[in-house]
Amino acid sequence: MAKLLYAFSASLDGFVAGPGGDMSWLTPYLGPDPVVDELIPRIGALLVGRRTFGGDDPHRGTEAEGKAFGGGWEGPQFVLTHHAPAPVPGVTFVGDLAEAVTGAKEAAGEKYVNVLGADVARQCLEAGLLDEILALPVPVLLGDGVRMFDRPGGTAIRLERLRPHWYRVLR
């Protein structure tokens, strides 16, 4: 059965996006990455937040704009939203987290469901659905923006290190 993986790039101060969801900060750091190159063929489906799906793109203005992993991955995407836009080929819009996770896992088969979006990842963590986290640090300090995980007043979530930057969520 597929596992849910929250894989993300983040500034060293813990931001996955700049203020307002700006992703242009990541553009200078895009390029070949052996960890990402190893991960991509292991992804069977994406579970994406609505803001991430319709948000800024670090590949803006290039042929890779609007494509998952800059065009390095193709497959089924499940977007968690309460306001589905017009149909998009290869994308399923779902209003319920459990339904979105179930559909994405079925589509992924034995591969990972890669979670994209800090809020969806938080929801998966709080529901006990997230299995693993891959944190890809980027050598920049943003100082403001969207945190990779934000739950004020929340309790700690314990992780087990599997290898550098890769963790299992302990339940």
Buried (B, 14 or more C-beta within 10 A) or exposed (E): EBBBBBBBBBBEEBBBBBEEBBBEBBEEBBEEEEBBEEBBEBBBBBBBBBBBBEBBBBBEEBEBEEBBBBEBBEBBBBBBBEEBEEEEEEBBBBEEBEEBBBBBBBBBEEBBBBBBBBBBBBBBBEEEBBBBBBBBEBEBEBEEBBBBBEEEEEEEBEBEEEEEEBBBBEE
